[in-house]
């Protein structure tokens, strides 16, 4: 039965699938070790700010700074997305303009 070509192919596919799953598991473990608490690398400085005044903030101010920091980072990401979309539209228009001028 081991000489059956179909069984040989089946065993080979199973071995390849097992190897692929093990590679995916290793990659997931590697990536998990790089992820910090919020999905990013751990911050060396509070909120990524190296200002001397930050070390004189009290608990209430630090709590407010943490809220503001999250909002600022979210707005930065949103702005980056909008700028990228604008860049895409601009590039499309430039290509159309060049085609209309016969340059492309």
N, C-alpha and C positions, 0 to 999 in steps of 0.2 A: 504494500500500500504506500510505502514511502517513495517508491519509484514513480508514483503517479505525478505527472507534470502539474496538474491542477492543485494538488496538495502542496507541492513545492512552491508554486506561486503564492498560494494562500499563506504559507508560513513566512515567505519573504515579505509580503505586504504587512502581515502582523508585526514582524520585526521592525519594519520601517516606521509603522505607526507608533510603536512603543518608543522607538528612538526619538521620534518627533515630539511625543508627549513629554519625555524626559527633558528634552532641550527646552521646551516651553516652560516647564516647571523650574528649570535652572534660571531661565531668563526672568521669570516672575519673582523668584527669590532674590535675584540680583537687583531688580528694580525696587522691590519692597524695602530693601536695606537703604536705598537712596532717598526714599520719601520721608519727609518730616511730618510734623503734626498736621499741617494744613495742606499737604500735598507738595510742599516745596522744601528746599533745604533749610535746616535750622538756622535761625538768625543769630549771629554772634553778638550783635548789639540790639538792645530793645528797639523794635520797630524799624531796624535797619538804620537808625539815626546815631551818628557818632558825636553828637553835640554834648558839650560839657554841662549845659543847663539841664539836660534830661535827668541827670543823676540827682538833681535837687527837687524833682517833682514829687508831690505827695501821692498817696494811694488814689485819691479821687481824681487827680489830674492824670495819673497813669491809666485809670479806667477809661477816662474820656479820650485820651490819646489812642488807646487801643481801638475804640470805636471809630475814631477819625481815620486812623491808619487803614483799617479795612475798607472804609468808604473811598478813601483816596486811591487805593490800589485797584478797587473795582472800577472807578471812573477812568483811571489810566488805561486799564484793559479795554474798556468800552471805547475810549477815544482812539486807541490804536486800531481797533476793528473798523471804526468809521473812516479813519485816515487810509487804511488799506483798501477799503471799498472805493473811496474816492480815487485812489491811485489806479485801481483796476479800470474804472470808468474812463479816467483820463487817458490811459494807455490805449483802450479801445478806440476812443475818439481820435487819437493821434494816428493810429493805423488807418482809420477810415479817411482821415484828411490826407495822408500820404498816398493812399490808393487813388483818391479823387484827383490828386495833383499829378498822377502818373509816375510817382517816384518809386512805387513798389511793384 
